[in-house]
Amino acid sequence: MSKESMIASFDGTRLFMKTDVGINPRAIAIVVHGLCEHQGRYDYLTKKLTERHFGVYRFDHRGHGRSEGQRIYYRDFNDMLDDVNVVVDLAHRENPALPEFLVGHSMGGFAVTTYGMKYPGNVKGIVASAGVTRMNTDLSAPPGMPPEDYFDNALSAGICSDPAVVAAYNADPLVEKKISFGLTYALAAGVKWNKENSGQFIDPVLLLHGANDPLVSEKDSRQLFGDIASKDKSLRIYAHLLHEIFNEPSKDEVIGDAIEWMAQRV
C-alpha cells in the first residue's frame, strides 16, 4: 500500500513523496519525474517495480505537483540534485541494508545523471530515460527574458504515440501548463556542467531513449554514453518510440529491460 508524506528538503522546502515498499524488498528504486509533470504519472512503472520486489520512493520536484516552491522554477540546478539527495538519504536511513537505484525520466534523467557526477558512489546504479544531457534539441529560452516570467507548456504533442496518454497529460490538473524562463536557464547551466563533468561519472548506468523522440534528441544519450567514465554502462535506443518510453505501447519491454538491468546488479 502506498504511503504519502511531506518531507523537508535541504532548505526547508517541503516535498510531496509517495513510498511503496512491500514485504522483504530486494532493493529500492527512487523514481525522478520530468519537467511539468509529477510522480503520480509513474503509477504503472511503480506497479511493475513492486511486482519484481523493488520498493519504490517517488516525489514531486519542488514547484511541481503537490510539493512546495515557486511553480516550475529553479534558481540553480543544484537545488534539483540536492532534493534528490535528500530522498536518497531518507531511503537509505529507512532501508540501510538495501541497494538503491535512481530511475529518472527527461529532466529527471538530467537530474539522476548529473547527481551521479556530483555524488559519485552514493547509489548502486542509475537508469536514465530520455535524459536531457546535451541539448541537441534546443530547449533553451531566448537570452534576456526575465527569469520569473513564464511561457506555455507545449510539450504534449511529442510525449507519446498513444493518444490516450496525451489526452490524460493535457487533462491532468497536476501537469503544469506554464514554464518559467528561470527553469530553462538553470537547466541549460546544468547541462553545461553535466558535459564538463562527465568524466566524474563512475556509477553503473543504463541509458534509454526513443529513436524518434522529438523533445529530447537520442543524441543526448549517445554523447553522454561516450563521455562518462563508468566501466559498467549500457545504452539502448528503441526504434520508433517517442519521448515517454515508459508510456509507449511497448512500455512493458522498456520497463522490463530497466528492471532486469537493476535486478542483475542487486
N, C-alpha and C positions, 0 to 999 in steps of 0.2 A: 504493500500500500504506500502511496506517495505521502511524504511529509513536507509541508510547506513552512517556510520560516523567513524572517528578515535577519540578515547578518550585517554587522558593521564592517565596512571596508577600512583600509589603512587610514583614511582621513575622516572617518565617521559617517560617510555616505552609506545609507542602508540599501542593501541589495536583496531583491527577492530571490529565494532559492527553493528548489524542489529536490528532494532526495528519494530515490527508490533503491533500497538496499534490502534484499531478501535474506533468507537464512543461509549461512555459510557461503557468501560470495567468494569467488576466487580472485577478484581484482576490482578496482574502482575505475570507472570511466567518467571523466569530467567533460561535459559537453559545453562548448562555447559557440554561441549562435552568431549570426551575421548582422549586417547593418539594417536598421529599421525594424527588425523582427524581434522575436522573444523566444524564451526557452520552450514555451508551450507548443511550438511548431515541430518539436522533436519528440513527440509522444510515441510515434511509430518506431523511431530509432531506439528510444528507451525500452520499448517493449521487446524488441529483438535482442538488445543487450541483456536485459534481465532474464530472458529465456535461456541465455547462454551463461547465466550465473555471474554476470557482471553487476555490481552495484553502480548506480548512476547518480552523479551530482550534476545539476544544471542550474544556471542562474541567468537572470536578466542583466545585461550590461547596464551600467549607470546611464540614466537618461533614456532607457528602453523599458518596455513592458511595465512591470509593477515596481521597478526599482526607483529610488530617488535620483535626483540630479537633473540638471538642465537637459531638456529633450534633445536627443540626437546631437550632442555637443561634447567635444573634448578640447581642452586647452592644451593637452600634452598626451601623446600616445602612450607614455609610460604609465599614465593612470589606468589604461586598459590592462596593461601587463600586470600591474600591481594588484588590481582587482582579481585577476586570475590567480595570482599567487596567494591571496587571502583564502580563496576557495580550496586551492591545493593544500595549503597548510591545515585548513579545517578538516578536509577529507583524511589527511594523514593522522591528525590527532584522534579522529574518531575511528580510524581503521589502521592502527600502526603496523599491523602485520601484513597488510595487503599492498601489492604493487599498484601504482596509479598510472593511468594513461590520460592524455589530453586528446580530445576529438573536437576540432574546430572547423567551421564552415565559413568561407568567404572572408569577411572582416574577422570572423573568429579564426579562420585559417591563418590570417596575418598574425592574430594575437598569439596563437599557440606556437607558431614557428619562431616568432620574434621572442616569445617567452623563453624558448629553448636557447636562444643566444644570450639573453640577459641572466637566466637562471639555469645554466647547464647542469645536467645530472640530477635535477630535482624530481623528475618523473621517470617511469620505466620506459615510456615511449610516447610518440606523438603522431597523430593522424590528422592530416590537413586536407580538407575537401575544398577545391576551387579557391585556394588561398590567394589573397591579394598581396603579392610579394614583389612584383616588378613593374606594375603599371603599364604593361604592354597594351592594355585597353585604358585609355586616358580617363581616369576618374577624378582628376584634379579640377578645382574651381578656378575661374579666372583670377589672376592676382589682383589684389587691391580691394576685394569685396569685404565688407565688414564681417568679422568672424561670427557675430551674433545674428546676422541676417540669415534667412532661410530660402530654399528653393524647393520645388516639388519633387517628391519621390516618384521617379518614372521607371523603376526597376522591374515592375511586374511583367511586362511583355517578354522579358528574357529569362525569367526564372526557371521555367519548366515547360515541357511539351504537353503536359497533362492539363487540359483546360480547367478541370475541377480544382487543381492546386492553385492555378492563377486566380480563379474566382474566389476561392477561400482566402487567399492572400489579400485581395482587394477589399473583401468584406470584413476582414479581421479588425476589430476596434483597437487591438493592441499592436498592430502593424502601423508604424508612424508614417504619416503622409507628407512630412516635410523633413528636410536635411539641412543642417547648419553648414555654412561655409567654414566655420571653425573646425568642424569634424573633418572636412576634406583636407584642410591644411595640416591638421595633426596626423591624419593617415598618410599623407604624402611625405611628411617628415619621418614617419615611422618606416615607411617602405624604403626610403633612402638609407636609414640607419640599418635596416634589415640587410640591404645589399652590401653595405660597407662592413658588416659584422658577420656575414655568413660563415666565415672561416671558424667562428667560435661555436658553431652548431655541431655537437658531437653525439646527440642522443639518437637512439633508434627512431626512424621516421618512415612513415608511409604517406606519399603524396598522391592524391587522387584528383582527377579533373575530367570534365566532359570535353570531348574534342570540339564540339560545336557551341561551347559556352560563349554567348555574346556579351556578357557582362564583365567577365574576368578571363582574359586570354589564357589558354592552356600553356602558352609560352612562359607565363609566370612560374608555373610549377616546374617546367623543364629547366629553366635557367636557375631556379633555386636548387634543384636537384644537382646540377653541375657545380654549384658554388660551395655547398656545405661540406664540412669535414667529416661528417659521420661515416663510420665504416659499415654500419647497418642501415642502408637506405634503399627504399623501393619507390618506383614511380609507375602509376597505372593511368593511362589515358583511355577513356571509354568512348568508342566510336558513336557518333550521332547524338550523344547526350548534351543537354543544355546545362544551365548553371547549378540547379539544385539536384545533384546526382543522388542524394538520399531521398528525393521525392519523385524521381523519374519513374516511368512504368517498370523499368528494370532495376528498381531500387533494391530488391532483395539480393540481387547479385552483388551490387556495390557494397551494401551493408554487410553481407556475408564475407566479402573479401576483407573488409576492415576488422570485423570480429575475429576472423581466422588469424589474421596477422597479429592481433593482440594476444589471442589465445596461445599462439606459438611462443610468445615471449613472457608468459606468466611463469 
